[in-house]
């Protein structure tokens, strides 16, 4: 097996922003300025790092782990000082496949869990070599990782093709399934095929032994999609765990947002429920990007606050004519849902684009934190970022401008499909890729809120 290269310490500058700029007040805007730090995660020689995922250790909020695609192999990043400095290490790459779609989450015991896809031979009529699968690794420090364990792996074929996995861990202390690791993803009969007989489905697997083995994957979607990897494909399955060990999954497809739930630790799932249509669909155009999506994220409030058990779903669509970010929630285990709430608070239908949204619900205070790229106060492809935060269970959001210098995007450079965010005890970290000349580094915005408030500590 190929071993991980030696670790390289990346000495990175820290910018402390004591006078951040908020959005200009006016109309019904609820924007607010709050101090935060901007730090660089990747080193000076990284040409392109995209699709970053980030997680905070529940036992030590100063220990933060992230991962991203960086060339053909994925790279892990770890900080032990709250994000002030970072180390990096490349993941092992048995078989020298292309890796992508990084996911990082933490278990209650402080074990970091990384998921990714690894493939070779797609989009080639007769490849000389073909393989694809989904793999899990674990780590205590975020730099030294176990060898990959297959959730599913296909040797000498890319049909079917496994794509876009996401993971969740049951961290509920009283759950009958405590410690279980869940993975949900899209299975393509043939990736990119336009043949009507080729379909996409949502699949699911679980591990009950800390990622050492996984159950045989099973299909949890009833309505299939196509295989084009566009708005009629079923995709964006992000599992989340409820306070009694329930498992919830939402994804997007031809019907809009579809929701299912399991009451037996992911062994079986109920019937699909359509939460909302997604006007303009989940695959839409954004100026200066080769592709863009508004796929949904699901999360649950596991705090001891008044909204414990609330299910939150966050996504983007074009119902107001340009890409906007939305949120809806359920307070009764998915039986009923609030109406979609527009999260970005600039004027509706103003032609400004908000995209690549992701969400984290703080397990200590229940605050809902949603990060996204934002062009409300820029022109052309110039892009900034926003953190929207709710402290009332998702009823209202305050938009906090992230003090990243706006950057112009380049359509010919792959920018990925998502950014990363996590929250714990008022600490919120948003990890994101951004253009800097001809390179695409990763930086992070780190907020430290007073618990349950919109105020900085």
N, C-alpha and C positions, 0 to 999 in steps of 0.2 A: 504494500500500500504506500502511496505517496505521503510523506510526512509534511507537517506544517512548517513553512520556512521560519527561520529565527525571528523573534519578535523585534519590532523596531519602535522605539519610543519617539513619539511625535511631539515635539515641543511646540505648543501652539499659544498664540496670543489670546488674551482675555480682554474683552471690551466691556466695561461696566457703564451702563447708560443711566445716568442720574437725571436726565432731562429728556425722556423720550417724547417723540411727537405723537400726538393723538390725531384722529381725524377731525376736520373742522366741524364744529357743531352746526346744526341747522335742521329744520323740518322735524321729523320724529326720530332722529338718530339718537342712539343710546351709547355712543362711543365714549371711551375713557382712556386717559393716558396712565400707564403704570410702568414703573421701572423694571427693567429686565436686562439680562446679559446676553451678548452675542458671542459665540465662541466658534472656532474652526475645529472640525472633527478630523477631516482628512489632511494629509501632509501636503507640502508644497509641490511635490512631483507627481501628483495624481492627475491624470488627464481627464478621466470621466468616471464619476461614481454616482449611481442613481438608485432609485427605489429603496430608500433607507427605512428601516424599522428600528424602533428604540423601545427600551423597557427599563424601569426602575426597580431595583431589588427591594421587595417588600420588607426585608429585614434590615436594610441599610440604604436610606435614600441617597447617600453619596456615591453608591455603586450603581453605575448606569452602563448598560450594554446596548450596542447597536450593531447592525449588519447591513451591508449593501452589495449590490452588484458592482464589480469593478473589473472590467475586462471579462475574460472567459470564466474567471473564478470569483467567488464571493469573498468578502473580507469582513472580519469582525473588528469592532472598536470597543474599548472599555475605558471607563473613568472611575477612579476611586475617590475623587475629590469634588463630587457634585458637578462634574462637567468642565472644570477649569482646565484640565489637561487630559489627553487621551493617548492610549497605546493601540496599536493595530496588529492583526495577525491574519494571514490568509487561511481560509479553510482548506482542509485537505480535499483533493479532487481525484478520487479513484476513477480510472478510466478516462481522465482528461475530457470530460464532457463540458458543455457550456452550462453554467449555473445561473440561476436567477430567481426572482420572486422571493426575496428574503423576508423572513418573519422571525421576530424575537419576542418571547414572553418569559415571565418568571413564574415559577411555582412558589407556593407558600413557604417552602423550606429553603428558598434562596437559590434553587437550581435554575440556571438559564437554559432555555430551550430554543433551538434554532431550526427552522424548516426552510426548505428550498426545493426547487425543481432542478433536475440535472438531465441534459438531453444531448443528442447529436443526431443529425440526419433529417431534420424536419425541412419542409418546403423543397425537397429534392426528389424528383420522380423516382430515381433508382439510386439511393445512396449506397456508397461502398461500406458504410458502417452506420448502424442505427441502434438507438437505445433511448429510453426516457423513463423517469420515475420521480417520486417525491421522497425526500429523505429528512431524517431528524437527527440532530446532534444535541448533546447536553454539555454544560460547563458550570463549574463553580465560580470561576473568575472572569469568564467572558473572553478569554484568550486561548486557553488550553481546552480543546474540545474533544469529546469522544469521537470515535470513528462513526461515519454515517450509518444509520439504521434505515432500511427501506420501509416506508409505509406501503408503497406499491412500486414495482420495478418491472419494466419490459425490456428484455434483451433481444437484440437483433430485429427490432421493429419500433416504429413510431405510431402505429395504429393498434389500439387507441393511444391518444396523447393526453397526459395528465398535466393540468395547468392551474395556476393561481391558487395554491393552497393557503389556508390561514389556520392558525392554531388558537386554542384556549386551554387553560388549566383550571380544574375545579379546585379553587383555593378556599372554599367555604368549610370552616372547621367542623360543622355539624352535618355536612353532606354525607349521604351513604356512599357517594362516589368520590370522596375527597382524594385528591392527587391524580385523578384521571387526566390524561392529555387527549384533547380532541383535535382532529384535523378535518377540514371540509375543503372541497375543491371542485373544479370542472373537469369532466372527462369528455374529450372529443372522440367521436368514432374515427374521424380523420381530420386533423387540424387544417383549417382553411378550405375544406371541401365545400363546393356549392351544390353538390348532389343532394336532392331532397331526402334521400334515404339515409344520409349521414346526419346524426343528431349529436347534441351536447346534453349532458346530464350533470346533476350535482351528486357527488359521492362523499362518503364519510367513513372515518375509521377512528378507533380509540386505542389508547394504551393504558393499562392498569399497573404497569411496572416501571414507571418513570422513563418511558421511551425506549426500553430495551426490546420490546416486541409490540406489534400492532395487530388488532383484529383484522379479519378479511374485510376489505372495503365493501360497502353496500350503498345502493342508490337511495337517496332520500327525496329526490324531486319526482313529481308525477308528470308534470308537463315538460317535455323536452324543448330544446332550442335548436337552432341550426349550428353549423360548424364554422361559420365565417369569422368568428371572433368580433362580432359587432352587436348591434342593439337587439337582434333576435336570437342571440346566443344566451344561454343561461350562465351567468358568471357573477363573481363577487360574493361568494359564500364565506361569511365570517362568523364562526361560532361564538357564543357567549353563554355563561353559566349563571343560573339564578340562585337565590338564597337557600333553596332546598335541593340543589343539585340538578335542577332542570337544565336542559340544553336547548338553546334557541339559535336558529340560523335564518338569515335573510339573504336573498340574492336578487339580481335583476334579470329580466328577460322580456319576451314578447308581451307578457301580461302586465309588466310593470314590476313593482317590488313584491316578492313572494316570501312568505314567512311560514316556517314549520317549527314544531317543538317536540322535545322528547322528555318523558317523565321517568325513564329508566336508564339514565346515564348514557344516552346515545345509541342504545341497542335497537330501539324502534322509534319511528317518528310518526306523528299524526298527519292529517291531510293538509294540503297547501291552503293558505289564506292569502288573498291579494290585498296588500295594504293600501296601495295607491298606484295609479297609472304614473308613468314618467314621461310627460310630454316632451317631445324632442329626443326621447330615449336616453340610454346611458352612454352611448358612443356618439360624441358630437365634436364638431370642429372648434378649435381655438386657434386664433392667429399665432403663427410662429411655432406651432408644435406639429410634429408628424402625426400624433394621435392624442386623444384625450378621452377620459371616461368620468362618469359620475357614479361609479359602483357603490353600493351601500356598505355601511359598517354597523354592526350590532354590538351593543354593550349593555350591561346591567348594573344598577346601583346596588352595591353590596355593603354600603355603609350602615351604621345603626341609626341613621337619621330618618326623618318622616317619609322619605321617598324610597326607602329600602325595597328592593324587588322590582322597581320600575325598569322596564325594558326601553332602551333608547335606540333609534335608528337614524342614521345620518347619510345623506347622499346629495347628488347634484343633478339637476335637469334643466330644461329650457321652457318651463311653463309660462314664464314671463317674457320670452323672446330672446333672452341671453342667458348664459349659464349662471345659475344661482345655487346657493347651498341651502339645504333644507334639513329639518329635524321633525320627528314625530315620536310619540312615546305611548306606552301602555302601562297602566297601573294595576291591571288585573290579570297578569300572566298571559297577555296576548289575546284576550277575549275582545276587548274594545281598544280603540286607538284614537289619539288626538288627531286633529287635522294637521296637514303639513304646515310647518312654520318656517318662513324664510329667515335664515340666520344672518346673512350679510345685510346690513342696515342702510346701504346706499339706496337712492331712489330706484323704484321698480322700473324695468324696461328702459334703462338708460344706456343700453348697449355695452356696458362694462362687464367683463368676464371674471367670474370666481370659479375656481376649479381645483381638482385634486384634493378633495376634502378627506380628513380623517379625524376620528373621535377617540377620546379617552375619558372615562368616568372615574373620578377619584374614589377609591374604595374606603377612604376614611371620612370624607365630608360629603360625598355624593355630588360634588360639582361636576357639571358636564362641560368638557373642554373640546372645542372643535377648531382645527387649524385648516387653513386653505390658502392657495395662491390667490392674489387679489389685484385687479387692475382698475379699481374705482377711481384712483387719483393719478393715473398715468395715461400715456397715449401710446398707440401702436402695440408693439409686443413688450413694452416695458412692464415688469411684473414685480409686485411686492407680496407681502404675506400678512395674514391676520390671524389672531387667536380670538375666537368668540367663546365666552364663558358664561355659564348659567349657574346660579346658586339657588334656584327655586325649582329644581327638578325639570328644567327644560321649558318652563313657561315663557321666560324672557331670556335674552342674551345681551351681553355687553361686548362690543367689538373692541379689541385691543390691537393697535397697529404694532407689528413686529418691525423693529428698526434695522432690517436688512436693506442695504442700498438697492433700489429697484434695478433690475437687470433686463436686458433685451434677450429674447429667446431666438434660437436658430432652428428652423424647421428641419434642416438636414442633419441635426445632431440628436440622437436618441436621448429623451429626457425622462423616460420611465413612465410609470402609471400611478405613483402615489408618493406621499411623504410619510413621516412617522411622528407619533405623539404618545406620551404617557404622562400620568399624573399620580401623585402620592402625597397626602398630607399637606396640600397647598403648593407643592413643587410641581410645576408643569414644564416639560421639555418638549420642544418642537424641533425635530431633526428634518432637514430639507436639503435637497440639491438645488444649486443655482448656477447660472452662467457667470463666468468671470473671464472675459476675453474669449479665448477659444477652448477653455477648460470648463469642466463641470465639477466643482468641489462640493463637499457636504459641510454645512454649518448647523448650529443649533441655537435656538432662542430659549433661555432658561428663566422662567418666572418663579418667584417665591411669594405666593399669596398668603396672607393671613387666612387660616383655615375658615372656610365657609364665607369668605368675603371676596370683593373685587379689589381689595387693597393689598399693596405690597407689604411684606414684613418690614 
